[in-house]
């Protein structure tokens, strides 16, 4: 019996590991309230930057793009957002908060959402 318990534990651990390594996306809605159940088909999925997504971002307001602050050291202080999610929320939801929430690529595909480039430029968004 000990061996079967060990195998079950290993299988469960492997499944959880696979789920936690699923590619992350940020889910941005078309209005100030973000994205919610009844409007999924109008929402946008943007790849989450694993290396810099939790660090400050610069909103390029003229071109409607978000870049890690490390790439734009001369960013105007008024355009600095706390992270990628709040920067993208400014573009798509017209508000920093709530920030675009985390999701998976599978969720975006299942709900037939738009996919955008990592910088969030609205012109890059398309259905898969």
C-alpha positions in Angstrom: 0.0 0.0 0.0 2.9 2.4 0.7 4.0 2.1 -3.0 0.6 3.0 -4.4 0.4 6.1 -2.1 3.8 7.2 -3.2 2.8 6.9 -6.9 -0.4 8.8 -6.3 1.6 11.6 -4.6 4.1 11.7 -7.4 1.4 11.9 -10.1 -0.5 14.6 -8.2 2.8 16.6 -7.8 3.5 16.3 -11.5 0.1 17.5 -12.4 0.4 20.5 -10.1 3.8 21.3 -11.4 2.5 21.3 -15.0 -0.4 23.6 -14.1 1.8 26.1 -12.3 4.1 26.3 -15.3 1.2 27.1 -17.8 1.9 30.2 -19.8 0.5 33.2 -18.0 -1.6 35.9 -19.6 -3.1 39.1 -18.3 -6.9 39.4 -18.9 -7.9 43.0 -19.7 -11.5 44.1 -20.1 -13.1 46.6 -22.5 -14.2 49.0 -19.7 -13.4 50.3 -16.2 -14.7 47.1 -14.5 -12.2 44.8 -16.2 -13.2 41.5 -17.7 -16.0 39.4 -16.3 -18.1 36.4 -17.3 -20.7 38.0 -19.6 -18.2 39.9 -21.8 -15.3 37.4 -22.1 -15.6 37.5 -25.9 -14.7 41.2 -25.9 -11.7 40.9 -23.6 -8.0 40.8 -24.4 -5.3 38.4 -23.4 -1.7 39.7 -23.2 1.3 37.5 -22.4 2.6 38.1 -18.9 6.3 39.1 -18.7 7.6 36.5 -16.2 10.9 38.4 -15.7 9.6 42.0 -15.3 5.8 41.8 -15.0 5.8 42.6 -11.3 8.2 45.5 -11.6 7.4 49.1 -12.6 6.2 49.8 -16.1 6.2 52.9 -18.3 3.0 53.8 -20.2 3.8 55.1 -23.6 0.7 57.1 -23.8 1.3 58.4 -27.4 1.6 54.9 -28.8 -0.6 53.1 -26.3 2.1 50.6 -25.3 3.6 49.4 -22.0 7.3 48.7 -21.5 9.3 47.7 -18.4 10.7 50.8 -16.7 14.2 49.3 -17.2 13.8 49.8 -20.9 12.6 53.4 -20.6 14.8 55.0 -17.8 13.7 58.5 -18.8 9.9 57.7 -18.4 7.9 60.7 -17.1 7.0 60.0 -13.5 3.3 60.5 -14.3 3.4 57.6 -16.7 5.0 55.0 -14.4 2.7 52.2 -13.3 3.4 49.8 -10.5 3.5 46.7 -12.7 2.5 45.3 -16.1 -1.1 44.6 -15.1 -1.8 48.1 -14.0 -0.1 49.6 -17.1 -2.2 47.4 -19.4 -5.3 48.2 -17.4 -4.7 51.9 -18.1 -4.7 51.2 -21.9 -7.7 48.8 -22.0 -9.8 49.7 -19.0 -8.9 53.5 -18.7 -8.1 52.9 -15.1 -5.0 51.5 -13.3 -7.2 49.6 -10.8 -8.3 47.0 -11.0 -5.3 45.8 -12.8 -5.7 43.2 -15.6 -5.9 39.8 -13.8 -3.8 36.8 -14.4 -5.2 33.9 -16.5 -3.9 31.1 -18.8 -3.8 30.8 -22.5 -6.2 27.9 -22.4 -8.8 30.1 -20.6 -8.4 32.8 -23.4 -8.8 30.2 -26.1 -11.8 28.6 -24.5 -13.6 31.9 -24.3 -12.6 33.1 -27.8 -10.8 36.2 -26.6 -8.5 38.6 -28.4 -4.7 38.0 -28.2 -2.4 41.0 -28.1 1.3 41.6 -28.2 3.1 41.8 -24.8 3.3 45.6 -25.0 -0.5 45.7 -25.2 -0.7 47.8 -28.3 -4.5 47.6 -29.2 -3.7 47.4 -32.9 -1.9 44.1 -32.3 -5.0 42.4 -30.9 -6.7 39.6 -32.9 -8.8 36.5 -32.4 -6.8 33.3 -32.5 
